[in-house]
Amino acid sequence: MAKLIMTDTKKIKKILRLLNRVYGKPERFKSEAPMDVLIRTILSQNTSDTNSDKAFAVLKANFKSWDALLKSNTKMISRLIRSAGLSNIKAKRLKDALSEIRRREGRIGLSRLKNFEIDVSLNYLRSLNGVGPKTAACVLLFGFGMPVMPVDTHIFRVTKRLGLIEKDIKVEEAHNVLSRKVPADLIYDFHLGIIEHGRRTCRAQNPRCGICVLYGLCMFKKKEYYRKKGEKS
Ligand code: SF4
């Protein structure tokens, strides 16, 4: 067992070195208040960063605090965040989350989570309406700097192809497995590096295996097929 963990750790470090060589060391986001990360991540569900960033900027411009957003009309919020898609659902999720946090904390803020164990913080966030494992992990990683791996569609696909998680694993379990396997100090860079690789090279359709620096480390059965396909096109 110890040997297996060691092998995965070495592989993860090698993957990260290779990704950094191709894409450069990922630029870290400016650190954000945990509440902002929560709102931003709820808006980002099922849409692109461009669309959700636009909606987040509109909310920031229209409300001087998250308290003000909580007091406002759900329909109006929905109109303001239209660019993020699913705006009726997301407006309700935002209000539900803010209202529940206010009820639990007596104010809108998540600073108390920094004193909790990671699992307790994850459960706290997961129990809010509309907050799944990825959103909860984003709040802890980007809002508090805790070593938790958010697993989005790119991370799920690429780490599966690389053999870091089982083929039939559920996305929820993938959060736990990757948070354990990736060394704590590398989670942030690994998260960003794999997303970049998923967007640019290890795409869902027609992955560019022929130019992939991770080819030798990859367990994807069809990698040779896609390598040859790339040579022909
Ligand atoms: S070899 Fe292909 S499937 Fe494997 S990581 Fe690279 S692009 Fe993805």
Residues whose N, C-alpha, C, O or C-beta is under 5 A from the ligand:
A	BS01	SF4	R161 T201 C202 P207 R208 C209 C212 L214 Y215 C218 F220 K223
